[in-house]
Amino acid sequence: MVKSLETPEPQLLKPGIKAPVQETLLTPRFYTTDFDAVANLDISANETELQAVVEELRADYNRHHFVRDEEFKQSWDHVEGEKRRAFIDFLERSCTSEFSGFLLFKELSRRLKQKNPLLADAFNYMARDEARHAGFLNKSMADFNLSLDLSYLTKHRTYTFFPPEWVIYTVYLSEKIGYWRYILVHRHMQENPEYQFYPLFRKFESWCQDENRHGDFFKALLRSQPRLWNNWRARLWVRFFLLTVFVTHTVTVFERATFYEAIGIHPRKYNNKVIQETNNTSARAFPLILDTNHPAFFWRLEQCFVNTQKLAEIKQSQASLFIKFWQKIPAMCAIVWHMLRLYLIKPIDAESIRETVS
């Protein structure tokens, strides 16, 4: 296992309010899109499945689940050192990610209300879930004497524009990989309760079911648009988004190895399992999936982490900006090279997998 960089002490905007982490390619991002294009989507090819998913979202099975019971009402000062810093970092990034989803879904719901009421309802229900998650995570941070100013994030975070097609691909994958991340931690905690040092972990089962339903909606939306899965361009894009999500997940898990080790999870085994399960799940939506059984697949993913770690070390060094620029080039080229080699691994035809299963 490559040793991860130590989690830095949190920076504050003011007492008790944590400054947002510096925006990088790996931090949760805020997105905007072409709302008119989403409103004008023709969903008739898969409207029945979309309506079924929206009914599930409307039922709101978890409306009574996210309640802070007596177990939360205690001091958490005994969680100390790197374990405490790593857990706060986990809470912050998870909260920021959920709040990002809330902002995007809420705006989509508002913009689509007149033109596409079915999709507007779906985005409204998903915004409800994401807001609930973000609020719960922020209250958990407050147990550790810190919280995020979500209104500050709304005003000061950079918003990245993604075309609707990219939003559908990326949100589908983020929801499904989120499901596998949470359910695997939940199963681990069920088998090893001694690692459950904070009651938030008890919420992960219902949490991941929300993620799963959101992913099911985006899968139904994707399959309603044949151009997103039924041509050669879609096959190229699917490989790209699967790869970038898996590289990002690998780097994130290895960077936060301390957190996973603190809860008794082997980071490498966990990362590989999450990616394999997400990849297999994606066969239900995408025309192809990646060959995670290729002997070089996970090794090259980890090489991307090794080189991002080198970039982080260079950034923290005392060298001049000019020297840092030239020092970064080999690591950046290595990341691109490994990602290209991964992209060129022959993918697996998901359509044939579905036919075999059926």
C-alpha positions in Angstrom: 0.0 0.0 0.0 1.3 3.4 -0.9 1.3 5.7 2.1 -1.2 8.5 1.7 -0.5 12.1 2.5 -1.5 13.2 6.0 -4.8 15.1 6.3 -4.1 18.7 7.0 -5.6 20.6 10.0 -9.0 22.2 9.0 -8.9 25.9 8.0 -11.7 28.1 9.3 -13.8 30.9 7.8 -14.8 31.9 11.3 -15.0 30.0 14.7 -16.8 26.7 14.1 -17.3 27.3 10.4 -14.9 25.3 8.2 -13.4 26.9 5.1 -14.3 24.8 2.0 -11.5 22.6 0.7 -9.5 24.1 -2.2 -11.2 23.2 -5.5 -9.3 20.6 -7.5 -10.2 17.9 -10.1 -10.9 15.6 -7.2 -13.1 17.8 -4.9 -16.9 17.6 -5.4 -17.9 20.1 -8.0 -21.0 22.2 -8.5 -22.7 21.8 -11.9 -25.0 23.6 -14.2 -26.4 22.5 -17.6 -28.6 23.4 -20.6 -31.9 23.4 -18.7 -34.0 24.0 -21.9 -32.4 21.0 -23.6 -33.3 18.8 -20.6 -36.8 20.1 -20.6 -37.2 19.3 -24.3 -36.0 15.6 -24.0 -38.3 13.2 -25.6 -38.7 10.4 -22.9 -41.5 8.5 -24.6 -39.2 5.6 -25.5 -39.0 4.7 -21.8 -41.7 6.7 -20.1 -43.3 3.7 -18.3 -40.1 2.8 -16.5 -39.5 6.5 -15.6 -43.0 6.8 -14.2 -42.4 3.7 -12.0 -39.1 5.1 -10.7 -40.8 8.5 -9.9 -43.5 6.7 -7.9 -40.8 5.1 -5.9 -39.2 8.5 -5.3 -42.5 9.9 -4.4 -43.1 7.2 -1.7 -40.1 8.6 0.2 -39.3 5.4 2.1 -36.6 7.1 4.2 -38.6 10.1 5.4 -38.4 8.9 9.0 -34.9 7.4 8.9 -32.6 10.4 9.2 -33.3 11.3 12.8 -30.6 12.2 15.3 -31.4 9.9 18.2 -29.9 9.9 21.7 -26.7 8.1 20.5 -25.7 11.3 18.7 -26.1 13.4 21.9 -22.7 13.0 23.5 -19.2 14.4 23.3 -16.9 13.1 20.5 -13.7 14.5 21.8 -12.4 11.0 22.3 -12.1 10.7 18.5 -8.7 12.3 18.1 -5.7 13.0 15.8 -5.5 11.8 12.3 -8.6 9.6 12.7 -10.6 12.7 13.6 -9.2 14.8 10.8 -9.8 12.1 8.2 -13.4 11.6 9.4 -14.1 15.3 9.2 -12.6 15.4 5.7 -14.9 12.5 4.8 -18.0 14.3 6.2 -17.1 17.6 4.4 -16.6 16.0 1.0 -19.7 13.9 1.3 -21.8 16.9 2.5 -20.4 19.1 -0.4 -21.2 16.3 -2.9 -24.8 15.9 -1.6 -25.4 19.7 -1.5 -24.1 20.0 -5.1 -26.6 17.4 -6.2 -29.4 19.3 -4.3 -28.6 22.6 -6.1 -28.5 21.0 -9.6 -31.7 18.9 -9.0 -33.6 21.8 -7.5 -32.8 24.1 -10.4 -33.7 21.4 -12.9 -37.1 20.8 -11.1 -37.8 24.5 -11.2 -36.9 25.0 -14.8 -38.7 21.8 -16.1 -42.0 22.3 -14.2 -43.9 23.7 -17.1 -42.5 21.8 -20.0 -41.8 18.3 -18.5 -43.7 17.8 -15.2 -42.7 14.1 -14.9 -39.0 14.9 -14.9 -39.6 18.0 -12.8 -41.2 15.8 -10.1 -38.3 13.4 -10.2 -35.7 16.1 -9.8 -37.7 17.6 -7.0 -37.8 14.3 -5.0 -34.1 13.7 -5.6 -33.3 17.3 -4.4 -35.3 16.5 -1.3 -33.2 13.5 -0.6 -29.9 15.3 -1.3 -30.8 18.1 1.0 -31.7 15.7 3.7 -28.3 13.9 3.3 -26.4 17.2 3.2 -28.1 18.5 6.3 -27.5 15.3 8.2 -23.8 15.3 7.3 -23.4 18.9 8.3 -25.0 18.2 11.7 -22.6 15.3 12.1 -19.7 17.8 11.4 -21.1 20.0 14.1 -20.6 17.1 16.6 -16.9 17.6 15.9 -17.2 21.4 16.5 -17.2 22.3 12.8 -19.7 22.8 10.1 -20.1 24.2 6.5 -21.7 27.4 5.6 -23.8 26.0 2.8 -25.1 29.5 1.7 -21.4 30.5 1.4 -20.7 27.5 -0.8 -23.7 28.4 -3.0 -22.4 31.9 -3.7 -18.6 31.3 -3.9 -18.2 27.8 -5.4 -17.3 27.7 -9.1 -20.1 26.1 -11.3 -18.9 23.8 -14.1 -21.1 23.6 -17.2 -21.9 20.0 -18.4 -24.1 19.3 -21.4 -27.2 17.2 -20.5 -25.6 14.1 -21.9 -22.6 14.4 -19.6 -24.8 15.1 -16.6 -26.8 11.9 -17.3 -23.7 9.8 -17.6 -21.8 11.2 -14.6 -24.7 11.4 -12.2 -25.8 7.9 -13.0 -22.3 6.7 -12.3 -21.9 8.8 -9.2 -25.2 7.5 -7.7 -24.4 3.9 -8.4 -20.8 4.1 -7.2 -22.2 5.9 -4.1 -24.5 3.0 -3.5 -21.7 0.5 -3.6 -19.5 2.7 -1.4 -22.1 2.9 1.3 -23.5 -0.6 1.2 -20.0 -2.2 1.4 -19.2 0.0 4.5 -22.6 -1.0 5.9 -22.0 -4.7 5.4 -18.5 -4.3 7.0 -20.0 -2.6 10.0 -22.6 -5.3 10.4 -19.8 -7.9 10.5 -17.4 -5.8 12.6 -19.5 -3.6 15.0 -16.4 -2.7 17.0 -15.4 -0.3 14.2 -18.6 1.7 14.3 -17.2 4.6 16.3 -19.9 7.1 15.3 -23.7 6.4 14.8 -23.8 7.9 11.3 -22.6 4.5 10.0 -26.0 3.0 11.1 -27.7 5.2 8.5 -25.7 3.9 5.6 -28.1 1.2 4.5 -31.0 3.5 4.0 -28.7 6.1 2.6 -27.4 3.9 -0.1 -31.0 2.9 -1.1 -31.6 6.6 -1.9 -28.5 6.6 -4.0 -29.7 3.4 -5.7 -33.1 4.9 -6.6 -31.5 8.0 -8.0 -29.2 5.8 -10.1 -32.3 3.9 -11.3 -33.9 7.1 -12.4 -30.9 8.2 -14.4 -30.6 4.7 -15.9 -34.2 5.0 -17.1 -33.6 8.5 -18.4 -30.5 7.3 -20.3 -32.3 4.4 -21.9 -35.0 6.8 -23.1 -32.4 8.5 -25.2 -31.0 5.9 -27.8 -28.3 8.4 -28.9 -26.7 8.0 -25.4 -26.2 4.2 -25.8 -27.1 3.0 -29.3 -24.2 4.3 -31.5 -20.5 4.3 -31.8 -20.1 7.8 -30.2 -22.0 6.7 -27.1 -19.7 3.7 -26.7 -16.6 5.9 -26.8 -18.2 8.3 -24.3 -19.3 5.5 -21.9 -15.7 4.2 -21.8 -14.4 7.7 -21.0 -16.9 8.3 -18.2 -16.4 4.9 -16.6 -12.7 5.3 -16.7 -12.6 8.9 -15.2 -15.0 7.9 -12.4 -12.9 4.8 -11.6 -9.6 6.8 -11.6 -11.2 9.5 -9.4 -12.5 6.9 -7.0 -9.2 5.2 -6.8 -7.3 8.4 -6.0 -9.9 9.5 -3.5 -9.8 6.2 -1.6 -6.0 5.9 -1.5 -5.7 9.6 -0.5 -8.0 8.8 2.5 -6.5 5.4 3.4 -6.3 6.6 7.0 -10.0 6.9 7.3 -10.7 3.4 5.8 -8.0 1.8 7.9 -9.6 3.5 11.0 -12.8 1.6 10.4 -11.1 -1.7 9.6 -11.4 -1.6 5.8 -8.5 -2.5 3.5 -8.4 0.5 1.1 -7.2 -1.5 -1.9 -9.6 -4.3 -1.5 -12.5 -1.9 -0.9 -11.6 0.2 -3.9 -11.4 -2.8 -6.2 -14.7 -4.2 -5.0 -16.6 -0.9 -5.4 -15.3 -0.5 -8.9 -16.0 -4.1 -9.9 -19.6 -3.9 -8.6 -20.2 -0.5 -10.1 -18.9 -1.7 -13.4 -21.1 -4.8 -13.4 -24.1 -2.7 -12.4 -23.4 -0.3 -15.3 -24.1 -3.1 -17.8 -27.8 -2.5 -17.1 -27.6 1.0 -18.6 -24.5 1.2 -20.8 -23.8 -0.6 -24.1 -20.4 -1.7 -22.7 -18.4 -1.9 -19.5 -14.7 -2.0 -18.8 -12.7 -5.2 -18.4 -11.8 -4.9 -14.7 -10.3 -8.5 -14.9 -7.5 -7.4 -17.2 -4.2 -8.0 -15.3 -3.1 -4.4 -15.7 -6.4 -2.7 -14.9 -6.1 -2.0 -11.2 -2.3 -1.6 -11.3 -2.7 1.3 -13.8 -5.5 2.9 -11.7 -3.1 2.8 -8.7 -0.3 4.3 -10.9 -2.6 7.3 -11.4 -2.8 7.7 -7.7 1.0 7.4 -7.3 1.5 10.2 -9.7 -1.2 12.4 -8.2 0.6 12.0 -5.0 3.8 13.1 -6.6 2.0 16.2 -7.9 0.7 16.9 -4.4 4.2 16.6 -2.9 5.6 19.0 -5.6 2.8 21.5 -4.8 3.7 21.4 -1.1 7.5 21.8 -1.8 9.4 25.1 -1.3 10.6 25.2 -4.9 9.8 28.2 -7.2 6.7 28.1 -9.5 8.9 27.7 -12.5 10.7 24.7 -11.1 7.4 23.2 -9.9 6.0 23.5 -13.4 8.8 21.4 -14.9 8.8 19.0 -12.0 5.1 18.3 -12.6 5.3 17.4 -16.3 6.6 13.8 -15.9 3.8 12.9 -13.4 1.1 14.6 -15.5 2.3 12.7 -18.6 2.3 9.4 -16.6 -1.3 9.9 -15.6 -2.4 10.6 -19.1 -0.4 7.6 -20.4 -1.9 5.2 -17.9 -5.4 6.5 -18.5 -4.9 6.1 -22.3 -3.7 2.5 -21.8 -6.7 1.8 -19.7 -9.0 3.3 -22.2 -7.6 1.1 -25.0 -8.2 -2.1 -23.1 -10.9 -4.0 -25.1 -14.2 -3.4 -23.3 -16.9 -5.9 -22.6 -20.2 -5.8 -24.6 -22.9 -5.2 -22.1 -25.7 -5.9 -24.5 -24.6 -9.5 -24.9 -24.4 -9.8 -21.1 -28.0 -8.7 -20.7 -29.1 -11.1 -23.4 -27.3 -14.0 -21.6 -28.8 -13.1 -18.3 -32.3 -12.8 -19.7 
